[in-house]
């Protein structure tokens, strides 16, 4: 792996757990890692107890977790997003309860997302649609992004999320978005200003017609540009213009298409 690409992989895996955090269990199943700064805030909630290095929520009271997380948010510890995410002990396990998206980093609970490589085949080679995040986005404003990316809300599948986000973010109709092909799953554990990110990204390729032009439908994207793949690779190698986790998905794309080796060598 070229050092400029390895930089992004290392950046997204910059912590080894427990890193001073407490294990968070619902019943006997570990679902997260508690930020010690919110540990005192958990005292007094029914069904929560500390046992050594673990904070345990009684399994019978798992449904109270959303209310607990909302209360702590309103005390000013993190931003309340009003978007519920499923809480699972393992990626393929059943949803035990839900929690607000804004609380995920503080509780160290894994989040699931989808990222879509919007590809266009032209006479001069493969191209990639690149989005620029709106300047008023709370996380990574103005950074470059995928044509479609988003978190998987509670009760939804990755493909359902993809189709929903594609229409909302880029005005891609469902019949076109549903042609996306699942390619890879990427995970990382990262400390960020908002807290601990334990993300699982479902990566898709979506080949789009040459005459299709995405539209910034919901205001989360400032603009779209269609780039030759070489420009995308050189931008990733040059620095941090792309949102941090987008780099990982693009590195996966470059590797699958053997572009990293060819272009770096050339």
Backbone as CSV, one residue per row, in Angstrom:
resi,resn,N_x,N_y,N_z,CA_x,CA_y,CA_z,C_x,C_y,C_z
1,UNK,0.846,-1.192,0.000,0.000,0.000,0.000,0.889,1.252,0.000
2,UNK,0.607,2.173,-0.899,1.370,3.423,-0.966,1.192,4.190,0.344
3,UNK,2.270,4.789,0.878,2.170,5.506,2.163,1.079,6.572,2.183
4,UNK,0.838,7.237,1.061,-0.182,8.284,1.024,-1.580,7.711,1.197
5,UNK,-1.772,6.467,0.768,-3.057,5.801,0.967,-3.133,5.178,2.356
6,UNK,-2.029,4.594,2.797,-1.990,3.993,4.136,-2.264,5.040,5.208
7,UNK,-1.894,6.275,4.947,-2.153,7.376,5.880,-3.629,7.448,6.249
8,UNK,-4.498,7.307,5.266,-5.936,7.418,5.523,-6.450,6.216,6.319
9,UNK,-5.911,5.050,6.031,-6.313,3.850,6.770,-5.902,3.980,8.232
10,UNK,-4.672,4.453,8.457,-4.193,4.623,9.827,-4.993,5.694,10.561
11,UNK,-5.355,6.756,9.855,-6.109,7.852,10.463,-7.457,7.371,10.973
12,UNK,-8.072,6.442,10.261,-9.387,5.934,10.646,-9.311,4.779,11.638
13,UNK,-8.112,4.385,11.996,-7.907,3.324,12.992,-6.867,3.815,13.996
14,UNK,-7.209,4.919,14.650,-6.223,5.625,15.473,-6.349,5.349,16.967
15,UNK,-7.106,4.298,17.353,-7.282,4.017,18.771,-7.392,2.510,18.987
16,UNK,-6.851,2.062,20.091,-7.005,0.675,20.510,-7.835,0.670,21.786
17,UNK,-8.918,-0.032,21.760,-9.808,-0.084,22.918,-9.253,-1.021,23.984
18,UNK,-9.492,-0.705,25.280,-10.554,0.184,25.768,-10.229,1.675,25.794
19,UNK,-8.961,2.061,25.716,-8.597,3.482,25.644,-9.253,4.308,26.750
20,UNK,-9.284,3.748,27.961,-9.835,4.482,29.092,-11.340,4.450,29.193
21,UNK,-11.995,3.718,28.311,-13.455,3.641,28.332,-13.926,2.415,29.108
22,UNK,-15.195,2.447,29.473,-15.816,1.340,30.191,-16.685,0.541,29.217
23,UNK,-16.621,-0.764,29.330,-17.487,-1.591,28.506,-18.943,-1.276,28.831
24,UNK,-19.769,-1.241,27.799,-21.201,-1.001,27.985,-21.956,-2.246,27.575
25,UNK,-22.683,-2.832,28.532,-23.423,-4.055,28.297,-24.918,-3.824,28.489
26,UNK,-25.703,-4.495,27.677,-27.136,-4.618,27.923,-27.358,-6.076,28.288
27,UNK,-27.675,-6.311,29.545,-27.693,-7.679,30.036,-26.280,-8.242,29.997
28,UNK,-26.098,-9.352,29.319,-24.774,-9.980,29.227,-24.050,-9.657,27.933
29,UNK,-24.661,-8.844,27.066,-24.088,-8.586,25.744,-23.462,-7.201,25.668
30,UNK,-22.200,-7.158,25.275,-21.545,-5.865,25.130,-21.974,-5.203,23.828
31,UNK,-22.381,-3.931,23.949,-22.831,-3.187,22.776,-22.004,-1.933,22.534
32,UNK,-21.163,-1.526,23.488,-20.420,-0.290,23.295,-19.322,-0.082,24.308
33,UNK,-18.798,1.166,24.288,-17.705,1.590,25.168,-18.046,2.985,25.678
34,UNK,-18.294,3.109,26.975,-18.765,4.357,27.564,-17.633,5.367,27.725
35,UNK,-17.858,6.582,27.245,-16.934,7.692,27.481,-16.957,8.017,28.975
36,UNK,-15.792,8.033,29.638,-15.794,8.297,31.082,-16.396,9.643,31.465
37,UNK,-16.465,10.574,30.526,-17.034,11.885,30.839,-18.535,11.819,31.078
38,UNK,-19.213,10.811,30.522,-20.654,10.718,30.764,-20.987,9.700,31.852
39,UNK,-19.958,9.031,32.374,-20.212,8.006,33.389,-20.981,8.553,34.594
40,UNK,-20.602,9.710,35.154,-21.382,10.231,36.288,-22.837,10.532,35.938
41,UNK,-23.091,10.860,34.673,-24.458,11.176,34.256,-25.364,9.952,34.248
42,UNK,-24.775,8.771,34.205,-25.560,7.542,34.144,-26.044,7.091,35.516
43,UNK,-25.397,7.622,36.554,-25.796,7.249,37.906,-27.215,7.753,38.184
44,UNK,-28.027,6.904,38.747,-29.379,7.316,39.097,-30.443,6.844,38.133
45,UNK,-30.046,6.418,36.923,-31.028,5.867,35.999,-31.380,4.444,36.419
46,UNK,-32.645,4.143,36.407,-33.104,2.815,36.803,-32.524,1.750,35.876
47,UNK,-32.006,0.687,36.487,-31.527,-0.447,35.715,-30.090,-0.358,35.277
48,UNK,-29.403,0.763,35.600,-27.988,0.898,35.230,-27.129,0.725,36.473
49,UNK,-26.104,-0.106,36.359,-25.174,-0.337,37.470,-23.772,-0.509,36.913
50,UNK,-22.783,-0.176,37.726,-21.396,-0.350,37.327,-20.814,-1.542,38.054
51,UNK,-20.172,-2.424,37.285,-19.528,-3.606,37.834,-18.092,-3.628,37.326
52,UNK,-17.167,-3.156,38.143,-15.779,-3.097,37.706,-15.611,-2.166,36.530
53,UNK,-15.102,-2.694,35.424,-14.869,-1.857,34.240,-16.079,-1.838,33.317
54,UNK,-17.207,-2.351,33.769,-18.371,-2.441,32.909,-19.543,-1.639,33.461
55,UNK,-20.276,-1.003,32.551,-21.547,-0.368,32.864,-22.626,-1.246,32.260
56,UNK,-23.570,-1.682,33.086,-24.557,-2.664,32.639,-25.963,-2.080,32.761
57,UNK,-26.704,-2.157,31.652,-28.120,-1.813,31.643,-28.907,-3.115,31.694
58,UNK,-29.795,-3.222,32.646,-30.637,-4.403,32.781,-31.347,-4.680,31.455
59,UNK,-31.239,-5.917,30.981,-31.817,-6.265,29.682,-33.315,-6.011,29.641
60,UNK,-33.979,-6.170,30.770,-35.425,-5.951,30.813,-35.794,-4.488,30.609
61,UNK,-34.801,-3.596,30.788,-35.035,-2.159,30.634,-34.309,-1.582,29.414
62,UNK,-33.962,-2.452,28.466,-33.235,-2.007,27.270,-33.983,-0.903,26.534
63,UNK,-35.301,-0.959,26.569,-36.104,0.035,25.839,-35.991,1.435,26.418
64,UNK,-35.389,1.568,27.616,-35.225,2.899,28.212,-33.982,3.624,27.697
65,UNK,-33.126,2.926,26.944,-31.878,3.553,26.488,-32.116,4.821,25.672
66,UNK,-33.075,4.871,24.765,-33.293,6.126,24.031,-33.591,7.308,24.950
67,UNK,-34.374,7.094,25.999,-34.691,8.174,26.933,-33.463,8.593,27.742
68,UNK,-32.652,7.608,28.124,-31.430,7.909,28.869,-30.510,8.780,28.003
69,UNK,-30.321,8.361,26.763,-29.431,9.092,25.858,-29.952,10.495,25.573
70,UNK,-31.260,10.631,25.422,-31.847,11.955,25.176,-31.641,12.869,26.380
71,UNK,-31.821,12.344,27.582,-31.633,13.152,28.799,-30.209,13.676,28.886
72,UNK,-29.238,12.816,28.600,-27.826,13.234,28.670,-27.523,14.254,27.569
73,UNK,-28.137,14.091,26.412,-27.947,15.078,25.337,-28.444,16.442,25.767
74,UNK,-29.607,16.481,26.412,-30.176,17.755,26.830,-29.391,18.387,27.968
75,UNK,-28.512,17.617,28.603,-27.598,18.176,29.597,-26.360,18.786,28.947
76,UNK,-26.264,18.688,27.631,-25.208,19.373,26.894,-23.992,18.557,26.546
77,UNK,-24.078,17.227,26.640,-22.893,16.404,26.411,-22.677,16.052,24.941
78,UNK,-23.705,16.096,24.143,-23.586,15.858,22.710,-24.863,16.371,22.045
79,UNK,-24.811,16.421,20.735,-25.942,16.968,19.976,-26.998,15.891,19.763
80,UNK,-28.238,16.228,20.042,-29.346,15.300,19.829,-29.776,15.394,18.379
81,UNK,-29.698,14.275,17.640,-29.914,14.291,16.196,-31.351,13.959,15.777
82,UNK,-32.141,13.415,16.698,-33.523,13.015,16.390,-33.579,11.989,15.260
83,UNK,-32.635,11.071,15.295,-32.587,9.971,14.325,-32.140,8.722,15.068
84,UNK,-33.012,7.729,15.150,-32.718,6.513,15.915,-31.914,5.527,15.076
85,UNK,-30.899,4.931,15.729,-30.109,3.862,15.127,-30.295,2.597,15.958
86,UNK,-30.237,1.447,15.294,-30.329,0.178,16.006,-29.081,-0.060,16.841
87,UNK,-29.266,-0.731,17.977,-28.173,-1.131,18.858,-28.075,-2.650,18.804
88,UNK,-26.914,-3.156,18.412,-26.691,-4.591,18.293,-25.399,-4.976,18.999
89,UNK,-25.327,-6.218,19.456,-24.099,-6.714,20.057,-23.096,-7.146,18.991
90,UNK,-23.583,-7.608,17.843,-22.755,-8.001,16.707,-23.402,-7.466,15.440
91,UNK,-22.628,-7.277,14.377,-23.203,-6.705,13.154,-24.403,-7.478,12.617
92,UNK,-24.392,-8.798,12.751,-25.476,-9.614,12.215,-26.505,-10.005,13.273
93,UNK,-26.315,-9.521,14.490,-27.220,-9.880,15.564,-28.508,-9.083,15.528
94,UNK,-29.472,-9.466,16.342,-30.752,-8.750,16.374,-30.614,-7.383,17.025
95,UNK,-31.495,-6.469,16.654,-31.532,-5.154,17.297,-32.081,-5.327,18.710
96,UNK,-31.288,-4.868,19.698,-31.688,-4.995,21.104,-32.566,-3.815,21.504
97,UNK,-32.196,-2.643,21.038,-32.938,-1.412,21.305,-32.462,-0.382,20.293
98,UNK,-32.760,0.882,20.515,-32.281,1.947,19.643,-31.645,3.042,20.489
99,UNK,-30.925,3.937,19.803,-30.323,5.088,20.474,-30.205,6.211,19.453
100,UNK,-30.259,7.443,19.904,-30.137,8.568,18.987,-28.754,8.590,18.355
101,UNK,-28.705,8.963,17.099,-27.446,8.987,16.353,-26.392,9.845,17.036
102,UNK,-26.818,10.953,17.626,-25.853,11.844,18.268,-25.186,11.245,19.489
103,UNK,-25.795,10.203,20.076,-25.251,9.580,21.279,-24.277,8.455,20.977
104,UNK,-24.230,8.010,19.734,-23.404,6.853,19.394,-21.941,7.010,19.823
105,UNK,-21.272,8.144,19.522,-19.861,8.255,19.908,-19.634,8.233,21.421
106,UNK,-20.529,8.835,22.200,-20.363,8.864,23.650,-20.534,7.489,24.263
107,UNK,-21.450,6.704,23.696,-21.686,5.353,24.189,-20.811,4.324,23.476
108,UNK,-20.074,4.749,22.464,-19.195,3.832,21.742,-19.934,2.711,21.052
109,UNK,-21.147,2.991,20.606,-21.981,1.993,19.935,-21.723,2.043,18.436
110,UNK,-21.647,0.870,17.822,-21.352,0.788,16.398,-22.491,1.360,15.566
111,UNK,-22.115,2.036,14.489,-23.080,2.586,13.541,-22.866,1.925,12.188
112,UNK,-23.943,1.829,11.418,-23.887,1.246,10.078,-24.197,2.331,9.066
113,UNK,-23.435,2.349,7.976,-23.665,3.342,6.935,-23.540,2.740,5.554
114,UNK,-23.949,3.504,4.550,-23.787,3.101,3.154,-23.032,4.199,2.410
115,UNK,-22.165,3.788,1.498,-21.442,4.711,0.625,-21.531,4.187,-0.801
116,UNK,-21.789,5.091,-1.725,-21.996,4.707,-3.115,-20.970,5.384,-4.008
117,UNK,-20.222,4.577,-4.753,-19.346,5.091,-5.798,-20.188,5.300,-7.050
118,UNK,-20.459,6.545,-7.392,-21.228,6.855,-8.592,-20.302,6.883,-9.791
119,UNK,-20.362,5.859,-10.640,-19.399,5.662,-11.722,-20.028,5.934,-13.078
120,UNK,-19.228,6.510,-13.960,-19.653,6.758,-15.341,-18.534,6.296,-16.259
121,UNK,-18.885,5.426,-17.201,-17.902,4.956,-18.183,-17.984,5.833,-19.427
122,UNK,-16.850,6.500,-19.724,-16.793,7.365,-20.898,-15.694,6.848,-21.828
123,UNK,-15.614,7.430,-22.989,-14.614,6.972,-23.963,-13.194,7.091,-23.433
124,UNK,-12.966,8.103,-22.605,-11.615,8.311,-22.081,-11.400,7.635,-20.732
125,UNK,-12.311,6.741,-20.341,-12.080,5.983,-19.118,-13.180,6.152,-18.084
126,UNK,-12.935,5.580,-16.919,-13.912,5.575,-15.832,-13.867,6.907,-15.077
127,UNK,-15.053,7.432,-14.763,-15.180,8.686,-14.031,-15.982,8.465,-12.751
128,UNK,-15.820,9.386,-11.811,-16.470,9.287,-10.502,-17.189,10.591,-10.181
129,UNK,-18.469,10.476,-9.796,-19.178,11.656,-9.315,-18.712,11.986,-7.895
130,UNK,-18.340,13.241,-7.693,-17.831,13.725,-6.408,-18.752,14.837,-5.914
131,UNK,-19.169,14.719,-4.665,-20.025,15.744,-4.053,-19.189,16.616,-3.123
132,UNK,-19.602,17.855,-2.967,-19.002,18.717,-1.940,-20.059,18.979,-0.872
133,UNK,-19.708,18.629,0.365,-20.641,18.783,1.473,-20.958,20.257,1.712
134,UNK,-22.181,20.526,2.105,-22.607,21.898,2.351,-21.775,22.530,3.461
135,UNK,-21.607,23.832,3.376,-20.781,24.551,4.349,-21.394,24.586,5.734
136,UNK,-22.702,24.338,5.837,-23.347,24.371,7.151,-23.536,22.982,7.764
137,UNK,-22.919,21.956,7.182,-22.986,20.620,7.774,-22.255,20.634,9.118
138,UNK,-22.819,20.030,10.168,-22.157,20.052,11.476,-20.852,19.250,11.513
139,UNK,-20.754,18.206,10.702,-19.543,17.395,10.639,-18.904,17.532,9.261
140,UNK,-17.632,17.862,9.243,-16.835,17.936,8.015,-17.457,18.821,6.934
141,UNK,-17.841,20.056,7.276,-18.426,20.950,6.261,-17.430,21.240,5.145
142,UNK,-17.941,21.284,3.933,-17.116,21.632,2.793,-16.210,20.544,2.269
143,UNK,-16.161,19.409,2.925,-15.303,18.308,2.476,-15.915,17.637,1.245
144,UNK,-15.070,16.965,0.476,-15.546,16.185,-0.664,-16.147,14.881,-0.161
145,UNK,-17.120,14.369,-0.903,-17.878,13.212,-0.429,-18.311,12.371,-1.627
146,UNK,-18.976,11.250,-1.318,-19.567,10.415,-2.354,-20.844,11.054,-2.890
147,UNK,-21.290,10.578,-4.038,-22.553,11.050,-4.600,-23.701,10.731,-3.660
148,UNK,-23.620,9.593,-2.961,-24.621,9.185,-1.979,-23.912,8.529,-0.808
149,UNK,-24.255,8.952,0.396,-23.734,8.310,1.609,-24.669,8.671,2.753
150,UNK,-24.825,7.743,3.692,-25.685,8.044,4.827,-25.729,6.912,5.823
151,UNK,-26.180,7.228,7.024,-26.321,6.241,8.073,-27.594,5.443,7.914
152,UNK,-27.543,4.188,8.367,-28.702,3.298,8.289,-29.540,3.485,9.547
153,UNK,-30.707,4.073,9.398,-31.589,4.335,10.528,-32.195,3.037,11.052
154,UNK,-32.712,3.117,12.270,-33.311,1.953,12.922,-34.393,1.333,12.039
155,UNK,-34.340,0.013,11.937,-35.350,-0.722,11.207,-35.167,-0.781,9.712
156,UNK,-34.110,-0.139,9.183,-33.881,-0.113,7.741,-32.719,-1.011,7.360
157,UNK,-32.713,-1.465,6.118,-31.586,-2.208,5.577,-30.646,-1.241,4.850
158,UNK,-29.470,-1.758,4.497,-28.514,-0.926,3.770,-29.082,-0.501,2.411
159,UNK,-29.707,-1.422,1.698,-30.240,-1.079,0.377,-31.412,-0.116,0.484
160,UNK,-32.265,-0.303,1.466,-33.364,0.647,1.660,-32.819,2.047,1.935
161,UNK,-31.762,2.117,2.729,-31.134,3.408,3.022,-30.540,4.013,1.762
162,UNK,-29.866,3.181,0.982,-29.241,3.661,-0.261,-30.288,4.293,-1.178
163,UNK,-31.386,3.601,-1.383,-32.423,4.110,-2.287,-33.016,5.410,-1.747
164,UNK,-33.251,5.454,-0.446,-33.802,6.663,0.182,-32.833,7.834,0.063
165,UNK,-31.567,7.612,0.426,-30.577,8.689,0.400,-30.275,9.130,-1.030
166,UNK,-30.294,8.195,-1.967,-30.006,8.547,-3.358,-31.026,9.543,-3.891
167,UNK,-32.283,9.314,-3.551,-33.330,10.230,-4.021,-33.253,11.566,-3.302
168,UNK,-32.984,11.519,-1.985,-32.956,12.756,-1.198,-31.723,13.601,-1.479
169,UNK,-30.571,12.969,-1.628,-29.312,13.710,-1.723,-28.934,14.080,-3.150
170,UNK,-29.295,13.227,-4.122,-28.797,13.440,-5.476,-29.875,13.324,-6.538
171,UNK,-31.144,13.198,-6.137,-32.266,13.079,-7.069,-32.087,11.902,-8.026
172,UNK,-31.530,10.806,-7.513,-31.414,9.579,-8.295,-32.708,8.783,-8.094
173,UNK,-33.447,8.500,-9.140,-34.719,7.784,-8.971,-34.498,6.375,-8.442
174,UNK,-35.455,5.841,-7.692,-35.302,4.519,-7.083,-34.972,3.416,-8.079
175,UNK,-35.575,3.461,-9.272,-35.324,2.396,-10.243,-33.866,2.397,-10.718
176,UNK,-33.223,3.556,-10.689,-31.807,3.634,-11.047,-30.934,3.287,-9.846
177,UNK,-31.266,3.815,-8.681,-30.470,3.549,-7.478,-30.458,2.071,-7.130
178,UNK,-31.555,1.365,-7.404,-31.652,-0.051,-7.044,-30.709,-0.928,-7.856
179,UNK,-30.063,-0.369,-8.882,-29.086,-1.125,-9.670,-27.716,-1.183,-8.996
180,UNK,-27.558,-0.471,-7.891,-26.266,-0.464,-7.189,-25.883,-1.882,-6.785
181,UNK,-24.589,-2.170,-6.894,-24.071,-3.506,-6.596,-23.229,-3.442,-5.325
182,UNK,-23.562,-4.285,-4.355,-22.788,-4.352,-3.118,-21.411,-4.931,-3.411
183,UNK,-20.367,-4.242,-2.946,-18.998,-4.649,-3.261,-18.182,-5.030,-2.034
184,UNK,-18.256,-4.237,-0.977,-17.375,-4.458,0.164,-18.041,-3.985,1.438
185,UNK,-17.515,-4.445,2.559,-17.893,-3.924,3.869,-16.614,-3.517,4.581
186,UNK,-16.566,-2.275,5.049,-15.372,-1.717,5.682,-15.715,-1.332,7.113
187,UNK,-14.830,-1.656,8.038,-15.027,-1.241,9.428,-13.791,-0.512,9.924
188,UNK,-13.988,0.366,10.889,-12.870,1.077,11.503,-13.274,1.537,12.893
189,UNK,-12.264,1.822,13.709,-12.467,2.329,15.068,-11.610,3.573,15.201
190,UNK,-12.265,4.706,15.454,-11.577,5.991,15.330,-12.041,6.965,16.401
191,UNK,-11.089,7.648,16.995,-11.420,8.750,17.899,-11.505,10.028,17.086
192,UNK,-12.612,10.719,17.213,-12.869,11.964,16.518,-13.273,13.009,17.542
193,UNK,-13.346,14.285,17.152,-13.790,15.308,18.113,-15.144,14.991,18.743
194,UNK,-16.044,14.335,17.985,-17.355,14.004,18.540,-17.338,12.758,19.411
195,UNK,-16.214,12.040,19.441,-16.116,10.857,20.288,-15.625,9.646,19.515
196,UNK,-16.018,8.462,19.972,-15.555,7.207,19.390,-16.457,6.801,18.228
197,UNK,-15.838,6.600,17.071,-16.568,6.130,15.893,-16.234,4.657,15.675
198,UNK,-17.237,3.806,15.759,-17.101,2.389,15.413,-18.085,2.139,14.274
199,UNK,-17.606,2.321,13.063,-18.487,2.338,11.908,-18.295,1.111,11.029
200,UNK,-19.392,0.670,10.452,-19.418,-0.426,9.491,-20.044,0.124,8.223
201,UNK,-19.259,0.205,7.160,-19.719,0.836,5.925,-19.982,-0.214,4.846
202,UNK,-21.199,-0.214,4.314,-21.543,-1.045,3.173,-21.252,-0.240,1.912
203,UNK,-20.349,-0.750,1.089,-19.871,-0.010,-0.078,-20.496,-0.573,-1.350
204,UNK,-21.020,0.329,-2.170,-21.705,-0.045,-3.404,-21.080,0.685,-4.588
205,UNK,-21.156,0.031,-5.752,-20.857,0.685,-7.022,-22.173,0.881,-7.773
206,UNK,-22.369,2.073,-8.296,-23.558,2.360,-9.097,-23.106,3.005,-10.405
207,UNK,-23.270,2.264,-11.505,-22.924,2.814,-12.810,-24.092,3.649,-13.313
208,UNK,-23.791,4.891,-13.649,-24.810,5.858,-14.064,-24.641,6.199,-15.538
209,UNK,-25.733,6.499,-16.227,-25.637,6.890,-17.643,-24.845,8.181,-17.796
210,UNK,-24.238,8.325,-18.959,-23.447,9.538,-19.218,-24.296,10.796,-19.146
211,UNK,-25.561,10.684,-19.501,-26.411,11.875,-19.548,-27.101,12.166,-18.217
212,UNK,-26.834,11.356,-17.194,-27.451,11.618,-15.894,-26.621,12.645,-15.132
213,UNK,-27.280,13.637,-14.566,-26.624,14.664,-13.755,-27.319,14.725,-12.400
214,UNK,-26.615,14.441,-11.314,-27.242,14.504,-9.986,-27.584,15.930,-9.597
215,UNK,-28.618,16.056,-8.803,-29.049,17.354,-8.302,-29.008,17.343,-6.780
216,UNK,-28.518,18.427,-6.193,-28.475,18.543,-4.732,-29.894,18.797,-4.235
217,UNK,-30.582,17.715,-3.860,-32.015,17.814,-3.595,-32.356,18.292,-2.195
218,UNK,-31.582,17.880,-1.175,-31.993,18.169,0.210,-31.115,19.194,0.923
219,UNK,-30.196,19.821,0.200,-29.371,20.872,0.792,-28.140,20.388,1.535
220,UNK,-27.933,19.063,1.622,-26.768,18.555,2.332,-25.510,18.614,1.471
221,UNK,-25.704,18.746,0.168,-24.594,18.822,-0.785,-24.623,20.180,-1.469
222,UNK,-23.452,20.769,-1.582,-23.340,22.084,-2.224,-23.321,21.960,-3.740
223,UNK,-22.595,20.928,-4.244,-22.464,20.768,-5.688,-21.937,19.377,-6.007
224,UNK,-22.024,19.001,-7.287,-21.485,17.731,-7.782,-20.554,18.015,-8.955
225,UNK,-19.492,17.206,-9.048,-18.591,17.282,-10.194,-18.252,15.870,-10.643
226,UNK,-18.100,15.677,-11.939,-17.706,14.388,-12.502,-16.215,14.425,-12.789
227,UNK,-15.461,13.572,-12.087,-14.004,13.571,-12.172,-13.483,12.323,-12.876
228,UNK,-12.419,12.471,-13.681,-11.691,11.281,-14.122,-11.144,10.543,-12.889
229,UNK,-11.056,9.231,-12.960,-10.615,8.463,-11.802,-9.208,8.861,-11.352
230,UNK,-8.371,9.240,-12.287,-7.017,9.678,-11.920,-7.077,10.884,-10.985
231,UNK,-7.972,11.827,-11.268,-8.100,13.012,-10.414,-8.545,12.623,-9.015
232,UNK,-9.464,11.662,-8.924,-9.920,11.205,-7.607,-8.781,10.570,-6.825
233,UNK,-8.023,9.697,-7.471,-6.903,9.039,-6.791,-5.847,10.053,-6.367
234,UNK,-5.499,10.972,-7.250,-4.469,11.960,-6.921,-4.921,12.863,-5.778
235,UNK,-6.209,13.161,-5.701,-6.724,13.992,-4.617,-6.664,13.248,-3.291
236,UNK,-7.020,11.970,-3.293,-6.908,11.167,-2.075,-5.456,11.091,-1.619
237,UNK,-4.542,10.908,-2.548,-3.128,10.779,-2.203,-2.529,12.101,-1.729
238,UNK,-3.124,13.215,-2.164,-2.535,14.521,-1.882,-2.835,15.043,-0.486
239,UNK,-3.898,14.532,0.165,-4.225,15.094,1.475,-5.592,14.669,1.960
240,UNK,-6.246,15.583,2.660,-7.500,15.260,3.345,-8.679,16.065,2.797
241,UNK,-8.733,16.244,1.488,-9.833,16.999,0.893,-11.152,16.246,1.019
242,UNK,-11.087,14.908,0.959,-12.293,14.107,1.121,-12.596,13.892,2.602
243,UNK,-13.878,13.742,2.918,-14.296,13.348,4.261,-13.548,12.081,4.654
244,UNK,-13.181,11.984,5.929,-12.232,10.967,6.383,-12.583,9.557,5.933
245,UNK,-13.854,9.124,6.085,-14.157,7.734,5.768,-14.393,7.499,4.279
246,UNK,-14.643,8.561,3.531,-14.771,8.430,2.077,-13.467,7.929,1.481
247,UNK,-12.352,8.370,2.054,-11.046,7.911,1.574,-10.942,6.391,1.611
248,UNK,-11.450,5.769,2.679,-11.368,4.315,2.797,-12.153,3.625,1.692
249,UNK,-13.346,4.133,1.408,-14.184,3.524,0.380,-13.545,3.701,-0.990
250,UNK,-12.936,4.849,-1.220,-12.274,5.076,-2.505,-11.020,4.218,-2.639
251,UNK,-10.269,4.054,-1.571,-9.096,3.171,-1.622,-9.528,1.751,-1.972
252,UNK,-10.641,1.320,-1.383,-11.190,0.005,-1.726,-11.537,-0.059,-3.206
253,UNK,-12.152,0.994,-3.734,-12.500,1.045,-5.155,-11.250,0.987,-6.024
254,UNK,-10.263,1.824,-5.704,-9.027,1.844,-6.486,-8.365,0.467,-6.489
255,UNK,-8.371,-0.203,-5.340,-7.735,-1.513,-5.222,-8.487,-2.558,-6.030
256,UNK,-9.828,-2.551,-5.935,-10.622,-3.538,-6.670,-10.443,-3.400,-8.171
257,UNK,-10.288,-2.167,-8.636,-10.137,-1.913,-10.063,-8.688,-1.922,-10.513
258,UNK,-7.784,-2.192,-9.566,-6.342,-2.218,-9.828,-5.828,-0.859,-10.299
259,UNK,-6.537,0.199,-9.949,-6.157,1.533,-10.403,-5.022,2.108,-9.579
260,UNK,-4.993,1.791,-8.281,-3.944,2.350,-7.428,-2.578,1.932,-7.935
261,UNK,-2.424,0.669,-8.238,-1.123,0.173,-8.714,-0.772,0.776,-10.062
262,UNK,-1.756,0.797,-10.970,-1.477,1.293,-12.309,-1.142,2.782,-12.324
263,UNK,-1.944,3.585,-11.610,-1.758,5.023,-11.663,-0.541,5.457,-10.878
264,UNK,-0.341,4.862,-9.684,0.845,5.229,-8.903,2.108,4.861,-9.660
265,UNK,2.092,3.684,-10.293,3.270,3.258,-11.063,3.498,4.152,-12.279
266,UNK,2.386,4.653,-12.829,2.496,5.481,-14.036,2.833,6.904,-13.755
